[in-house]
Amino acid sequence: MKYRWIPILASVALVVGLGLLSMPRPAMAAACVWTGNTSTDWAATGNWSSCQGDGTAPPAADDTVTINSGGNQPTIGADVTIAGLTLNTGSTLTINSGVKLTVNGNLSVGADGGATTTISNAGTFETTGTGTATFTRSSGTSIANFSLTGAGSWTFASTFTQTTYTKITLGSGNYNLKGNLSRAGTFDPGTSTINFNSGSTQSMSGDVQHHFCNLVITNNTTFNHTSGSVSVNIRNNFTVDAGSTFYQSGSAAGREVVLVYNASYPTSNLSGGGTFTLARLTIEANKTVNAGSTSITIAGNWTNNGNFTAGTGTVTFNGTGISSYGGSSTTTFNNLTINSGATLDIGTNTIFDVSGTMTNNGTLKQTQTVNAANTVFLNISTDKYYGVEIKPGGNNLGSTTVSIRGNQTCGTGGTLPDTVKRCYDIVPSNQLEWVQLLLSPTAIPVPNWAGDQAVSRGICHCP
């Protein structure tokens, strides 16, 4: 008996082949374009082109989206996930309250000069992974405007870049930045809170002033401002949580933190228990700053034109150069420390007060005019730190600078005892033959006003 295998096998192969042809093929990611032909509803079929299927269905999670200006602009009313988002000049995207837009890729926002491109967010906007956010003037010569408004929550997972000739305006929401911030345009923070919270090291760059309403560093994040000769301007509160660090290097002259007076925000609070390391600090006129338990390390100048309430913290000057103390207001510190190698120069300003502990491991410096009357230098809060009183005996020393180096040896090649830990450098404009110095309750005559004098509380170098 003979079997006819070949036709049977051919029939099986035909059936399998037809089955494979009838199986649905995986959809390819599409580059969807918003048309708004039927409404403002993101989810409505007919408002899209170039999408999957017949092209008019709303985007799928692996699709990228481009929104242009004109006609109906899209509103998201239910949670949406897409692979990338481009907003072109003059377009507007609205995210309703209780709704989340997730972009698993890049956000690219452009605007022509003079135009405004807007994302209005009352819900949640989030980029994920390595997706960057870029804001660029697409054409023209005027400023391109970008409005990221609304009371919603924003998360940018990677680098946030603002290019030249642009302005970004924020709303009242919370903006979480997990990557580096690079800015070259102007920035209006509105009433927002900007939180750097990657849990690692982030940086801010750009030679334009950085404006914040509320600046927050959390989640064991180190936030570095070490680029550009510009200030960080804070209208309201400045918070660095325990385990986190705000670090600002003092190498550039214009790099500082400015606590800005604003009629809506007359008071700023420093809080969180983290590390505040500043290049310089300026408190504007009429501004009140409550430091609470915050301790501040500062490399450069301290300028107080407002009101500083020290709380229970410590201010430490740790620069390697000269830090200037000044401003129209007298500062009362709680604890004040001058580190070894640092110099705090009061100049001709009224001296500060200290309510807690005063520690000078570096150099304190003050300049005053000494005429016929006795003149006291660097006496701090009566009992916190005693400097020197010069008794000129009716003589005119003119402009005189006194420097006190603390907790360091004053010996000069073995001629003076190295056990003395306080050193006085007194430099008058006019050289005299005789004055008295009062370094303690005992007056110390200094004849000839020259040379190194061993005195009861230290060593005086009187050139």
Buried (B, 14 or more C-beta within 10 A) or exposed (E): EEEEEEEEEEEEEEEEEEEEEEEEEEEEBBBBBBBBEEEBBBBBBBBBBBBBEEBBBBBBEBBBBBBBBEEBBBBBBEEBBBBBBBBBBBBBBBBBEEBBBBBBBBBBBBBBBBBBBBBBBBBBBBBBEEBBBBBBBBEBEEBBBBBBBBBBBBBBBBBBBBBEBBBBBBBEBBBBBBBBBBBBBBBEBBBBBBBBBBEEEBBBBBEBBBBBBBBBBBBBBBBBBBBBEBBBBBBBBBBBBEBBBBBBBBEBEEBBBBBBBEEEBEBBBBBBBBBBBBBBBBBBEEBBBBBBEBBBBBBBBBBBBBBBBBBEBBBBBBBEEBBBBBBEBEBBBBBBBBBEEBBBBBEEBEBBBBBBEBBBBBBBBBBBBBEEEEBBBBBBBEEBBBBBBBBBEEBEBEEBBBBBBBEBBBBEEEEBEEEBBBBBBBBBEEEBEEBBBBBBEEEBEBEEBEEBBEBEBBBBBBE
